[in-house]
Amino acid sequence: MSTPEGPALHRRLGTFDAVVIGLGSMIGAGIFVALAPAASAAGSGLLVGLAVAAVVAYCNATSSARLAARYPQSGGTYVYGRERLGAFWGHTAGWSFIVGKTASCAAMALTVGYYLRPEWARGIAVAAVVLLTAVNYAGIRKSAVLTRAIVAVVLAVLAGVAVTVFGFGDADPARLSFTSEITVGGVLQAAGLLFFAFAGYARIATLGEEVRDPARTIPRAIPVALAITLAVYTVVAVAVLSGLGSDALASATAPLADAVTAAGVPAMAPVVRVGAAVAALGSLLALILGVSRTTLAMARDRHLPAALAAVHPRFGSPHRAEVAVGVVVAAVAALVDVRQAIGFSSFAVLIYYAIANASAWTLGRRVVPGLGFAGCLLLAALLPSASVVAGVCVVLVGALAYRLRP
């Protein structure tokens, strides 16, 4: 196993903090954003899509945990692909992660803006990126403490949504039943879109150089974070779908706020909007962490400018990578559309996890990584065509950059 060149990051996180960072990455990234487009693709079949996305996520999480225990370095699948498959596949994984998660960061920043003040959405998004980049710059412990507070607030809001809809609304189980309009393709497309919500466990693996006893901590933290997230998503999705129905959910711009309003408790809607903004902030915080750590790992290997591999002598953070990622995300948030960002991000991250599963395949016990590899490629191919075309083009640009590098 190769070791990272340059200053090492500080190992400060235990299992609880690693789980919290994973939760902060997942809870909020999808439940406030991806339910509506998933319902548009699959109607009430989005619940099956959620299950499919969870199965693929479980395979990816299992593969990532095995690899992270063996290679406890920052960089995630960039490191695993490099060590198990060769430098080109590591580069492709790292490139896919950085561009895909940069789009995710922009989507989360814009979600903050649209929920708080739609007419100022882009300005608020840029301000959020600047603020959280400053938090991450000051070190991983401060980021973990803030993420813990954010997760607590978001879980309370989601619990409030479920209690309101089930306790006061007209939640009709018949709205969960399948109709003849549901297709396999629609369900799988919904799964690909909902996968966007589960990808946060990668943040735990990319922090492998900053957790204590990574061989033990990471394999514990990843499945725990994933299981908690799946349980929360299932309860909230059932509540919103049974309260609104698939047609209303598909057209909703703020589905959880609409659900509590339809339940006859409109006073909860502002609380839900604030909760959505806080959730998006939590996701954005952890996303920037993951992208900057992969940037650090690629810079160490000269796949990105070597100056980005610097570690702050006081804070122990990859400060130049943090600033560079923050600048790029702020620029993207000022220019892109949030739905386009979600589709493109899903494609790039599915390619990233396909490489993770291929890497885990080389370790033996191949059923789970084989299923994960096939699932990632299938879901990526069935995403909206614009997302697939844009994703293929960007991945090819990364491959060309690798071939042309000195």
Secondary structure as UniProt FT lines:
FT   HELIX           15..26
FT   TURN            27..34
FT   HELIX           35..42
FT   HELIX           43..45
FT   HELIX           46..70
FT   TURN            75..76
FT   HELIX           77..84
FT   HELIX           87..116
FT   HELIX           118..120
FT   HELIX           121..137
FT   HELIX           140..168
FT   HELIX           173..176
FT   TURN            180..181
FT   HELIX           184..198
FT   HELIX           199..201
FT   HELIX           202..206
FT   TURN            208..209
FT   HELIX           214..244
FT   HELIX           246..251
FT   HELIX           255..262
FT   TURN            263..264
FT   TURN            266..267
FT   HELIX           268..300
FT   TURN            301..302
FT   HELIX           306..309
FT   TURN            313..315
FT   HELIX           319..333
FT   TURN            334..335
FT   HELIX           338..361
FT   TURN            362..363
FT   HELIX           367..381
FT   HELIX           385..404
//
